[in-house]
Amino acid sequence: MKTITLKLLTIIIGLLFFSSTMVAQEQTRSNQSKQGGHIGKSLLTEAQKVMLKENQQKRTEMKETFKATLSKQQKEILSDPRLIKIDRIKAFRASLTDKQVNMIKERQQKVKEMKKQFRSTLSPRQKMILKKKLAMRDKNGKPHSIKTRDRIN
């Protein structure tokens, strides 16, 4: 009788310990998801928010300027359903003029400079938080699922 009671008591204590551990993990996960999410706009200063908005406008302007230089033939190449994506890209790149290639290179350089300038405004704390948030994203920029997140950590 004592061994059955002792085994039953051990099992009950084990279940209580296991369930309390699971609850604690869920609470931690819940707290982390509340802190995570979007690149916390509250994390950034007003000047940084303005800088991001201006940078986005500059990028949009550069993109529109480039689109305006595309010929009708180049637009058709991009929308040709007969070609697979890779072939479309190859054909489009082959059709670019020197001026368009230079525009692309200039845009890439300007974007690098804007990123560098923005990063220089970040405090060490902001950098750490942003690195954590970026680490929690997949290659498409979307947050990892909980299962993937557990494998990463």
Contacts in CASP RR format, 6 or more apart in sequence:
PFRMAT RR
TARGET T0000
AUTHOR 0000-0000-0000
METHOD contacts of the structure
MODEL  1
MKTITLKLLTIIIGLLFFSSTMVAQEQTRSNQSKQGGHIGKSLLTEAQKV
MLKENQQKRTEMKETFKATLSKQQKEILSDPRLIKIDRIKAFRASLTDKQ
VNMIKERQQKVKEMKKQFRSTLSPRQKMILKKKLAMRDKNGKPHSIKTRD
RIN
29 146 0 8 1.000
36 133 0 8 1.000
36 136 0 8 1.000
37 133 0 8 1.000
37 136 0 8 1.000
37 143 0 8 1.000
39 130 0 8 1.000
39 133 0 8 1.000
40 133 0 8 1.000
41 49 0 8 1.000
43 126 0 8 1.000
43 129 0 8 1.000
43 130 0 8 1.000
44 52 0 8 1.000
44 126 0 8 1.000
45 121 0 8 1.000
47 121 0 8 1.000
48 118 0 8 1.000
48 121 0 8 1.000
48 122 0 8 1.000
51 117 0 8 1.000
51 118 0 8 1.000
51 121 0 8 1.000
52 118 0 8 1.000
55 114 0 8 1.000
55 118 0 8 1.000
58 110 0 8 1.000
58 114 0 8 1.000
59 107 0 8 1.000
59 111 0 8 1.000
59 114 0 8 1.000
62 103 0 8 1.000
62 107 0 8 1.000
62 110 0 8 1.000
63 107 0 8 1.000
65 103 0 8 1.000
66 100 0 8 1.000
66 103 0 8 1.000
66 104 0 8 1.000
66 107 0 8 1.000
69 97 0 8 1.000
69 99 0 8 1.000
69 100 0 8 1.000
69 103 0 8 1.000
70 100 0 8 1.000
71 95 0 8 1.000
73 95 0 8 1.000
74 92 0 8 1.000
74 95 0 8 1.000
74 96 0 8 1.000
77 83 0 8 1.000
77 88 0 8 1.000
77 91 0 8 1.000
77 92 0 8 1.000
77 95 0 8 1.000
78 88 0 8 1.000
78 92 0 8 1.000
80 88 0 8 1.000
80 91 0 8 1.000
83 91 0 8 1.000
96 104 0 8 1.000
119 127 0 8 1.000
122 130 0 8 1.000
135 152 0 8 1.000
136 143 0 8 1.000
136 144 0 8 1.000
136 149 0 8 1.000
136 152 0 8 1.000
137 143 0 8 1.000
137 144 0 8 1.000
138 144 0 8 1.000
138 148 0 8 1.000
144 152 0 8 1.000
END
